[in-house]
Amino acid sequence: LSGANLEEAVLHRVNLRKANLAGADLSGANLNRANLTFANIQNATLANAMLWQVDAARSDFSGADLTYAYMGRARLTLANFEGANLNQIDLGEARLNDAILLNATLNDAYLHLAVLYRANMRGVVAERATFTRAGLRDADLNGAILRNADLVQADLSGADLTNTDFRSAFLLSAILYDAIQEGTIFTGALMPDNTIAQ
């Protein structure tokens, strides 16, 4: 299926375990509840695709375009999204434990209640993204850009926030216990104690 044109295909509940979908066009496809575990989805186009409750643990989405994709409640443990375009994606309540999001873009993305424990988010650009009540414990956000992001009640305990840019972000009631904060930029951010950082 590498490079295949599967635009708007209906693949609801289909078993695509270990499938090679590298470079495939799955724009607007319905992959709700599909099994994509261990799949190769590198550089594929999944813009506007429906992936609700998809199981894509250990899959490789590196370089893929998931703009406006819907991945609510997806299982994405150990999945690789390195360099992927996740702008305006819906990852609400998704499980991304130990996932790799190195240098991915998540501008205007929705990750309410998402779980990203120990996720590698180095160099992520997530301006205006929503991480309300998200679990980011022990996540690596070194050099990430989260300007104007909403992290109200997010759990960032133990996270590496070295050189992370939180300018004008909303961190009200966020948990920063044991987080590494070397070179972290909070200018104009609404801090956990309801003060505005200088």
N, C-alpha and C positions, 0 to 999 in steps of 0.2 A: 504493500500500500504506500510505499515511499513515493512522494511527489504526486499522489493521486488527487483528483478533483472530487472532493466529497462535500462540496458546498451545499449547505442546507439538508444534508443527508439525515435520515432518521435512524439513529443508532442507539436508541433507548434500551438500556439493560444489556447491550451487546458485550460479549466477552472478547476484549482486545488485549488480553494479558500478553506481554512481551511482543506486541505488534510493532512493526516498523512503520511509523507514520511521519518520518522525517520529511520536512518540506511539503507535506500534504496541505491542501486547502480545505479546511473544515469550517469555513466562515458560516455562521448561522446554523451549524449542525446541532442536532439534538442528541447529546450524549448523557442525558440524565441517567444516573444510577449505573452507568457503564463500568466495566472492569478494565482499567487502563494500567494496572500494576506492572511495573518493570517495562513499560512501553517506551519506545524511542520516538519522541515528539519534537525533536530538535528542529528549530527554524520553521515549524508549521504555523499556519495561519488559523487561529481560532477566534477571530474577532466576532463578537456577538453570538458566540456559541453558548449553548445551554449545557452546563456540566453539574447540575444540582446533584448532590450526594454521590458524585463520582468517586470511585476508589482508584486513585492514581499514586498510591504509595510507591516510592522508589522509581518513579518515572522521570524521564529527562525532557523537560520543557525548555532547555537552554536556547536562547535566541528566538523563542516563539513569540508570536503576536497574539495576546489575549485581551486586546482592547475591548472594553464593554462586555467581556464574557461573564457569565453567571456561574459561580462555583460555590454557592452557599452550601454549608455543611459538608464540603468535600473532604475526603481523607487524603492528605498530601504529605504524610510523614516521610521524611528523607527524600522528598522530590527535589529535583534540581531545576531552578528557574533562573540560572545565571544569565544576566544580560537580557532577560525577557522583557517585553513590553506589557506591563500589567496596568496601564493607565485605565482608570475608571472601571476596573474589574470589581465584581462583588464577591468577596471572600468571607462574608458574614458567617460566623460560627464554624469556619473551616479549621481543620487540624493540620498545622504545618510544623509539628515538632521536628527539630533537627533538619529542617528544610534548608536548601541553599538558595538564597535570593541575591547573591553577590552581584552588585552593579545593576540590579533590575530597576525599572521605573514603575512607580506605583502612584503617580500623581492622581489625585481625586479618587483614589481607590477606597473601597468600603470593607473594613475588617473588624466590624463590631463583634465582640466576643470571640474573635479568632484566637487560636492557641498557637503561639510561635516559640515555645520553650526551646532554648539553645539554637535557634535559627541563626544562620550566617547571613546577616543583612548588611555586611560591610559595603559602603559606597552606594547604598540604596538611595534613590531620589523619590521621596513620597510627600511632595508638597500638597497641602490641603487634604491629605488622606485622613480617614476616620479609623482610629484604633480604640474607640471607647470600650472600656472594660476588657480590652484584649490582654492576653497573657504573654508577656515578653520576657519572662524570667530567664536570666542567663543568656539572653540573645546578644549577638555581636553586632552592634550598630556603629562600629567604628567608622567615622567619616560620613555617616549617613546624613541626608538633608531632609528634615521633617518640618520645614517652615510652614507655619499656619496649620499644622496638623492638629487633629483633635484626639488627645490622649487622656481625656477625662476618665478617671478611675482605672487607667491601665496599670498593670503590674510589671514594672521594670526592675524588680529586685534582682540584684546580681548581674544586671546587664552591663555590657561594655559600651559606655557612651563617650568614649574618647573622641574628641573633635566632632561630635555630633552637633548638627545645627538645628536647634529648636526655636529659632527666632519666631516670635509672635505665635507660638504654639499654645495649645490649651492643655495644661497639665494638672488641672484642678483635681485634688484627691488622688492623684497618681501615686504609686508606691515606688520610691527610688532607693529603698533600703539596700545597702551594700553595692549600689551601682557605681561603676568606675566613672568619675566625672572629670577627667583631665582634659582641659581645653574645650570642654563642652560649652556651646553658645546658647544662652537662654534669653538674650536681649528681647525685651518686649513680650516675653512669654507669661502666661497666667500660671503661676506656680502652684504646687499642691496646697500651700497654706493660704491661697487666695490673694497673694501679692503679685504685683507685676515686676518681673526682673528688670534690672537696669542694664 
